[in-house]
Structure formats: C-alpha cells, structure tokens
Amino acid sequence: MNTAEAESISPKWGLRCVLGGSLMGLANLVPGISGGTMLLAAGIYPRFIEALADLSALRFRKSSFFVLALVVGAAGLAILLGAGTVKDAVVSHRWAMYSLVIGLTLGGVPVLWQMARPVAGAFWVGAAAGLIVMVLLAWLQLHEGGSGASRGGFLMMFVAGVAGASAMILPGVSGGYLLLVLGVYVPVLSAIDSLKEALKAGDVAAAMDPVLAVVLPVGVGVGVGVLVVSNLIRVVLHRYEQTTLGVLMGLLVGAVLGLWPFQRGVPPEVGEMFKGRPLTAERLAELSPDKFPTEFYTPTTTNVFMALGLVALGYVITMLVSRVGGAGRSD
C-alpha cells in the first residue's frame, strides 16, 4: 500500500469522512444547501469523487471502500434520524432554517475559491454559466416548487433520485432544492420518516409501503445518478479544471437565490383550486401544514437582524468545518 493510500484510511481521514458524510446527509434534507458543499468544506470532496469513480470502474481499492463506507454510512444515518425533525423545522421555522442554510452555503465560497487559485478567464465564464442555471432553478422553484404540489409514481421518484444524487455530488446544487422543484420534497421526507417509525415499531408490513413507493425507486435513481455524475465530474475536473470550478462557484453562489427566508405556509381556502381540483372542507381538514402553499411576507426589523445573525452563524460553521478538514487545493 503506497503512502497516499495509507493516509486515506488513517484515523484523521476517518473522522473527516464521518463528519463530511453526516453533514452531507443533513444538507440533503434541507432545500438550498448542497451535500457536495459539505464534502468540499470537510476536505474530502476530491477523494470522494475518486472513490466513486473507482467503484464504477470496478477498481476495488481498500482506501476507496473505506472512504465510501464511512461517508455513505454517516450520510444515511443522518438522513434516517433527521428526516422528520428537519422537515418539521423547515415547515414551522422556515425563515430561521433558510437563513441558517444561506450562511452554510456561502461558507463554501472561500473553500472553492482557494481550490481555483490562481483564477483564469475560463473560471469566470464557468461561474456565469453556473449562476444562470441557478437563476433558472430559482425561477422554477418560485413558480412550481412553492405551489405546495406534490407528485408521485415510480418514474418520478426515480427521476428525483437521479436529481438528488447529482445534487449530492455537485457543490452548490441542493438535493432538497431540486426535490422541491420536482414537487417530491415532502413525499420523500414523509416516506423516510414513516419508514423510521415502522422500523422502530417492528411493523414490517407498514415499512413496505414507503419502501416500495418511494425508497426503492429513489434509491435506484441515486445509484444511477451517483455513478454517472461522479465519473463525469472526475473527467471534467482533470481536463477543464478552471471552467469546472467556475461552474461550481456559480452554482454555489446562485444556490441562495431561491432561499429568501421570509416566506410562510398559508392554509388554502375551501373552493380554491388545489392540486388541480377544487378544495373541499373534508380535504382541507386532512391537509397538514407541510402541504400548504407558501407566500412571501414583510419581516420586522427584529426578524431581519435575527436572520442576518443566523446567516453569519451558518457561515462560521462551514468555515470551521473547512478548518477541521483542512480543505483546499492540497486535497
């Protein structure tokens, strides 16, 4: 085993992998924050991409298995344990969660900038392209994802898995954000929470419904998306480093555009069109707050300062993670 591979299975790397994986799992539950950004901040992003590429090419290296097992295991545990709590926090305290997420996301900017130095013209071209993509996604989320609509079906959940996997790997692109745009954010988190409750109760029959309807198709989509996107990123990072890092920077900065924190769920009224048909009193009584449409509102001065404080807190957290991980070009 060479020196580089030995370092990849050291206790230091193990800690970084568990930390990065846990943050990635929690990040993919929150619309707006990127799991890839958290891996980047923890200093394990390039090694994670290499490990995925090794697996897809059937190169069975001990160090790659070590990295993938810790990152994926920590991420999966964080998702399983945090799905219900994070969903409730986003629904009940949207402005606070979105403010924190803005800070967490922007904290990845210095890390990515350090990786790109010295910056060339291709970097700025890529950054403009990435920013345009995120502007379009923000527009879609405003006009579609915020409607409270939700979609289902095996194919849609498979597409959601592919999109979520792509976002999980790409710094700046949020898996939860894309799930919101696709209209499957709440169904996916609800299914994960239902699975967790069924497992806790030891009810195998109850666990099968969310597994077959959501977890299985999403899982297959995630597997396909991870293998395809990881190899694509590995190639373009080697061949077009400055342009690729520029695109990632544009995605990262643009990710905050759809996260205006001062919005809230508004209960629809009887007679309104909801999910394509008039809303009855019976259907309204069955609606939970996580399915309400959202609207923007004017914050108080106190809200603004508290939101800015949470943005600063999120920024500091990501910066501290990057310091612990030693993120930068050397990795």
C-alpha positions as MATLAB code, in Angstrom:
seq = 'MNTAEAESISPKWGLRCVLGGSLMGLANLVPGISGGTMLLAAGIYPRFIEALADLSALRFRKSSFFVLALVVGAAGLAILLGAGTVKDAVVSHRWAMYSLVIGLTLGGVPVLWQMARPVAGAFWVGAAAGLIVMVLLAWLQLHEGGSGASRGGFLMMFVAGVAGASAMILPGVSGGYLLLVLGVYVPVLSAIDSLKEALKAGDVAAAMDPVLAVVLPVGVGVGVGVLVVSNLIRVVLHRYEQTTLGVLMGLLVGAVLGLWPFQRGVPPEVGEMFKGRPLTAERLAELSPDKFPTEFYTPTTTNVFMALGLVALGYVITMLVSRVGGAGRSD';
ca = [
       0.000    0.000    0.000;
       1.510    3.380   -1.028;
       1.738    6.404    1.247;
      -1.253    8.246   -0.276;
      -3.494    5.211    0.079;
      -2.333    4.619    3.650;
      -3.213    8.215    4.541;
      -6.689    7.682    3.056;
      -7.507    5.059    5.701;
      -5.948    6.878    8.644;
      -7.976    7.899   11.741;
      -7.796   11.533   10.568;
      -9.423   10.638    7.265;
     -11.973    8.500    9.077;
     -13.023   11.462   11.228;
     -13.232   13.739    8.211;
     -15.291   11.174    6.286;
     -17.769   10.695    9.135;
     -18.063   14.459    9.682;
     -18.453   15.208    5.979;
     -20.910   12.352    5.472;
     -23.089   13.413    8.408;
     -23.205   16.997    7.166;
     -23.910   15.821    3.631;
     -26.848   13.724    4.833;
     -28.360   16.583    6.830;
     -27.673   19.018    3.975;
     -29.639   16.917    1.505;
     -32.682   17.129    3.769;
     -32.762   20.931    3.633;
     -33.815   22.759    0.452;
     -30.988   25.051   -0.583;
     -27.896   23.507    0.968;
     -25.651   21.212   -1.023;
     -24.267   17.951    0.256;
     -21.323   18.370   -2.097;
     -20.543   21.708   -0.447;
     -20.272   19.991    2.923;
     -17.899   17.367    1.500;
     -15.878   20.176   -0.016;
     -15.797   22.025    3.309;
     -14.707   18.862    5.132;
     -11.802   18.496    2.704;
     -12.821   15.103    1.281;
     -14.648   16.069   -1.938;
     -11.926   15.158   -4.496;
     -11.158   11.874   -2.706;
     -14.874   11.022   -2.545;
     -15.227   11.574   -6.301;
     -12.169    9.388   -6.939;
     -13.602    6.647   -4.713;
     -16.899    6.684   -6.595;
     -15.067    6.535   -9.904;
     -13.022    3.572   -8.640;
     -16.202    1.720   -7.698;
     -17.931    2.389  -11.026;
     -14.814    1.202  -12.902;
     -14.661   -1.957  -10.736;
     -11.346   -0.919   -9.188;
     -11.695   -2.395   -5.708;
      -9.240   -0.410   -3.613;
      -9.264   -0.669    0.145;
      -8.942    3.087    0.607;
     -11.913    3.788   -1.696;
     -14.123    1.328    0.186;
     -13.033    2.947    3.452;
     -13.990    6.440    2.270;
     -17.302    5.395    0.691;
     -18.374    3.219    3.618;
     -17.851    5.991    6.170;
     -19.314    8.825    4.066;
     -22.346    6.898    2.814;
     -22.972    5.251    6.185;
     -22.818    8.550    8.080;
     -24.989   10.279    5.470;
     -27.604    7.521    5.502;
     -27.808    7.524    9.290;
     -28.146   11.316    9.367;
     -30.953   11.193    6.793;
     -32.807    8.405    8.601;
     -32.589   10.085   12.009;
     -33.082   13.646   10.841;
     -35.811   13.444    8.173;
     -38.784   14.104   10.461;
     -37.046   16.718   12.585;
     -35.642   18.656    9.644;
     -38.949   18.572    7.772;
     -40.802   19.906   10.816;
     -38.177   22.615   11.353;
     -38.420   23.791    7.732;
     -42.218   23.876    7.909;
     -42.510   25.512   11.351;
     -39.456   27.811   11.326;
     -38.847   28.384    7.636;
     -37.242   31.815    7.955;
     -34.753   30.625   10.584;
     -33.826   27.436    8.728;
     -33.440   29.204    5.384;
     -31.293   31.937    6.967;
     -29.007   29.332    8.526;
     -28.811   27.461    5.218;
     -27.825   30.633    3.338;
     -24.873   31.049    5.692;
     -23.900   27.379    5.493;
     -23.948   27.551    1.695;
     -21.992   30.808    1.371;
     -19.373   29.407    3.733;
     -18.263   27.134    0.902;
     -17.287   30.088   -1.327;
     -13.817   30.691    0.228;
     -13.082   26.957    0.099;
     -13.906   26.720   -3.604;
     -12.051   29.969   -4.328;
      -8.932   28.542   -2.696;
      -9.177   25.459   -4.895;
      -9.451   27.604   -8.051;
      -6.456   29.897   -7.412;
      -4.794   31.220   -9.499;
      -8.014   32.138  -11.271;
      -8.104   32.295  -15.093;
     -10.666   33.703  -17.524;
     -12.266   30.288  -18.002;
     -13.225   30.333  -14.325;
     -15.400   33.430  -14.763;
     -17.074   32.035  -17.885;
     -17.942   28.877  -15.969;
     -19.152   30.917  -12.971;
     -21.531   32.908  -15.191;
     -22.922   29.681  -16.683;
     -23.439   28.123  -13.241;
     -25.146   31.267  -11.965;
     -27.549   31.299  -14.908;
     -28.504   27.685  -14.175;
     -29.328   28.554  -10.568;
     -31.336   31.616  -11.617;
     -33.476   29.351  -13.804;
     -33.879   26.841  -10.969;
     -34.890   29.634   -8.581;
     -37.487   30.788  -11.091;
     -38.856   27.249  -11.430;
     -38.988   26.824   -7.674;
     -40.851   30.109   -7.279;
     -43.439   29.217   -9.907;
     -43.684   25.459   -9.393;
     -41.979   24.137   -6.264;
     -43.583   26.658   -3.944;
     -47.086   25.782   -5.002;
     -47.470   23.060   -2.446;
     -47.995   20.483   -5.157;
     -46.554   17.045   -4.750;
     -46.073   14.315   -7.313;
     -45.613   10.590   -7.059;
     -45.143    7.453   -9.130;
     -42.148    5.156   -9.630;
     -40.754    7.121  -12.595;
     -40.997   10.489  -10.825;
     -39.326    9.077   -7.720;
     -36.575    7.557   -9.882;
     -36.003   10.939  -11.549;
     -35.951   12.503   -8.082;
     -33.253   10.022   -7.044;
     -31.101   10.840  -10.082;
     -31.531   14.581   -9.462;
     -30.828   14.193   -5.761;
     -27.675   12.164   -6.432;
     -26.421   14.750   -8.909;
     -27.028   17.487   -6.379;
     -25.461   15.448   -3.593;
     -22.215   15.335   -5.573;
     -22.205   18.816   -7.131;
     -21.175   21.539   -4.664;
     -23.705   24.356   -4.764;
     -26.638   22.298   -6.034;
     -29.054   21.264   -3.304;
     -30.743   17.877   -3.410;
     -33.646   19.174   -1.320;
     -33.871   22.196   -3.609;
     -34.254   20.036   -6.731;
     -36.787   17.835   -4.937;
     -38.799   20.982   -4.199;
     -38.687   21.973   -7.867;
     -39.822   18.471   -8.869;
     -42.616   18.593   -6.279;
     -41.476   15.494   -4.372;
     -39.649   17.022   -1.382;
     -42.377   16.452    1.208;
     -43.379   12.955   -0.068;
     -39.757   11.763    0.069;
     -39.123   13.061    3.596;
     -42.502   11.812    4.793;
     -41.757    8.338    3.399;
     -38.367    8.252    5.145;
     -39.968    9.335    8.407;
     -42.718    6.699    8.013;
     -40.092    4.034    7.370;
     -38.206    5.055   10.503;
     -41.372    4.882   12.625;
     -42.332    1.488   11.148;
     -38.865    0.094   11.886;
     -38.997    1.412   15.441;
     -42.383   -0.298   15.906;
     -41.157   -3.512   14.279;
     -44.015   -3.340   11.742;
     -42.607   -4.893    8.561;
     -45.887   -4.576    6.651;
     -46.107   -0.843    7.349;
     -42.473   -0.399    6.310;
     -43.089   -1.963    2.886;
     -45.388    0.839    1.681;
     -42.819    3.657    1.860;
     -40.074    1.287    0.697;
     -41.867    0.233   -2.493;
     -43.466    3.601   -3.261;
     -40.527    5.914   -2.531;
     -37.363    4.451   -1.010;
     -36.743    1.797   -3.687;
     -37.210    3.989   -6.810;
     -35.346    6.899   -5.221;
     -32.534    4.553   -4.172;
     -32.187    3.129   -7.687;
     -32.134    6.667   -9.092;
     -29.489    7.712   -6.584;
     -27.284    4.767   -7.561;
     -27.529    5.568  -11.271;
     -27.025    9.289  -10.710;
     -24.005    8.865   -8.444;
     -22.149    6.578  -10.855;
     -22.829    8.732  -13.929;
     -22.225   12.154  -12.373;
     -19.149   11.163  -10.352;
     -17.365    9.901  -13.458;
     -18.394   12.975  -15.426;
     -17.071   15.313  -12.729;
     -13.841   13.345  -12.446;
     -13.205   13.737  -16.179;
     -14.049   17.433  -16.463;
     -12.114   18.343  -13.301;
      -8.999   16.797  -14.828;
      -9.463   18.199  -18.323;
     -11.192   21.550  -17.717;
     -10.342   22.405  -14.124;
     -10.791   26.188  -14.221;
     -14.071   26.083  -16.158;
     -15.457   23.325  -13.938;
     -14.531   25.084  -10.709;
     -16.070   28.264  -12.131;
     -19.335   26.445  -12.831;
     -19.306   25.061   -9.294;
     -18.766   28.581   -7.919;
     -21.696   29.908   -9.942;
     -23.885   27.066   -8.675;
     -22.767   27.714   -5.116;
     -23.413   31.466   -5.109;
     -26.644   31.098   -7.059;
     -27.964   28.462   -4.658;
     -29.074   31.171   -2.216;
     -31.347   32.859   -4.774;
     -34.284   30.584   -4.065;
     -33.846   30.824   -0.302;
     -35.462   34.147    0.547;
     -36.142   33.359    4.196;
     -39.253   35.448    4.772;
     -41.911   33.134    3.404;
     -44.521   31.042    5.159;
     -47.106   28.374    4.531;
     -50.641   29.676    4.038;
     -53.665   27.373    4.513;
     -55.743   27.280    1.310;
     -59.443   28.067    1.498;
     -62.423   25.902    0.645;
     -63.260   26.262   -3.048;
     -59.719   27.149   -4.137;
     -58.064   25.052   -6.817;
     -55.567   22.769   -5.098;
     -53.616   20.107   -6.995;
     -55.832   20.514   -9.999;
     -59.259   20.334   -8.343;
     -61.452   22.439   -6.047;
     -60.637   22.067   -2.366;
     -63.436   20.691   -0.194;
     -63.810   21.128    3.562;
     -63.004   17.455    4.049;
     -59.771   17.654    2.051;
     -58.780   20.865    3.830;
     -59.217   19.187    7.223;
     -56.848   16.403    6.127;
     -54.116   18.764    4.903;
     -51.023   19.020    7.078;
     -49.020   22.285    7.246;
     -46.177   20.821    5.175;
     -48.503   20.750    2.147;
     -49.623   24.400    2.373;
     -48.682   26.817   -0.447;
     -46.110   29.444    0.526;
     -46.144   33.229    0.238;
     -43.627   35.992    0.895;
     -44.195   38.432    3.734;
     -42.626   41.649    5.030;
     -40.343   40.914    8.006;
     -39.963   43.061   11.096;
     -36.648   44.741   11.890;
     -36.064   42.144   14.600;
     -36.638   39.332   12.088;
     -34.110   40.862    9.708;
     -31.368   41.152   12.343;
     -32.056   37.642   13.659;
     -31.906   36.281   10.112;
     -28.590   38.048    9.498;
     -27.280   36.545   12.732;
     -28.245   33.052   11.584;
     -26.631   33.666    8.189;
     -23.415   34.645    9.990;
     -23.678   31.572   12.235;
     -24.098   29.257    9.256;
     -21.125   30.863    7.505;
     -18.924   30.410   10.564;
     -19.994   26.756   10.938;
     -18.992   25.921    7.371;
     -15.702   27.773    7.762;
     -14.952   25.853   10.965;
     -15.712   22.568    9.203;
     -13.304   23.547    6.422;
     -10.614   24.345    9.000;
     -11.081   20.978   10.702;
     -10.967   19.225    7.356;
      -8.073   21.300    6.042;
      -9.993   21.827    2.780;
      -8.126   23.355   -0.101;
      -6.171   22.652   -3.238;
      -3.778   20.278   -1.472;
      -6.610   17.760   -1.097;
];
